[in-house]
Amino acid sequence: MSENLMFFWEWFSKKEKYIYEKLEIETDDIAFLIAEQLKMVHSDLVFEISFEKKDKKMTFVISADGDIS
């Protein structure tokens, strides 16, 4: 696993509670923060987070933006 990828997940785990609690209020700021961190892993990565909270969880999906190479 690349160092940047490990750093991303470490960063995300530290911000997870903040993201969960504030996403609906600070959507653009949080999206920017996540996008900037993902760019350090790879510039083509994109993400989606659902606003639906189910069992105190939200869905977080990372994609290669449709690039299979």
C-alpha positions in Angstrom: 0.0 0.0 0.0 1.4 3.4 -0.9 2.5 5.8 1.8 0.0 8.4 0.4 -2.9 6.0 0.6 -2.0 5.1 4.2 -1.8 8.8 5.0 -5.2 9.4 3.5 -6.9 6.7 5.7 -5.1 7.9 8.8 -6.3 11.5 8.0 -9.8 10.2 7.2 -10.1 8.2 10.5 -9.1 11.4 12.4 -11.8 13.4 10.5 -14.5 10.8 10.4 -16.5 12.1 13.3 -16.3 15.7 12.0 -17.4 14.6 8.5 -20.3 12.5 9.9 -21.6 15.3 12.2 -21.0 18.3 9.9 -21.5 17.1 6.3 -25.0 18.5 5.8 -23.9 21.9 7.2 -20.4 22.2 5.7 -20.8 20.2 2.6 -18.6 22.2 0.3 -15.8 22.6 2.8 -15.7 18.9 3.6 -15.9 17.9 0.0 -12.9 20.2 -0.7 -10.9 18.7 2.2 -11.5 15.1 1.1 -10.8 15.9 -2.6 -7.5 17.6 -1.7 -6.4 14.6 0.4 -7.4 12.1 -2.4 -5.4 14.1 -4.9 -2.3 13.2 -3.0 -3.1 9.5 -3.5 -4.0 9.9 -7.2 -5.3 12.8 -9.3 -8.1 10.8 -10.9 -9.8 9.6 -7.7 -13.3 10.9 -7.0 -15.7 10.2 -4.2 -19.3 10.2 -3.1 -20.7 10.3 0.4 -24.4 9.6 1.0 -26.3 12.0 3.3 -28.4 9.1 4.4 -27.4 7.9 7.9 -28.2 4.3 8.5 -27.3 2.6 11.8 -25.2 5.7 12.5 -23.2 5.1 9.3 -22.9 6.8 5.9 -21.7 5.3 2.6 -18.4 6.6 1.3 -17.3 5.5 -2.2 -14.0 6.2 -3.9 -13.8 5.6 -7.6 -11.1 5.9 -10.3 -13.4 8.2 -12.2 -14.2 5.5 -14.7 -10.5 5.0 -15.7 -9.7 1.3 -15.8 -6.0 1.7 -16.7 
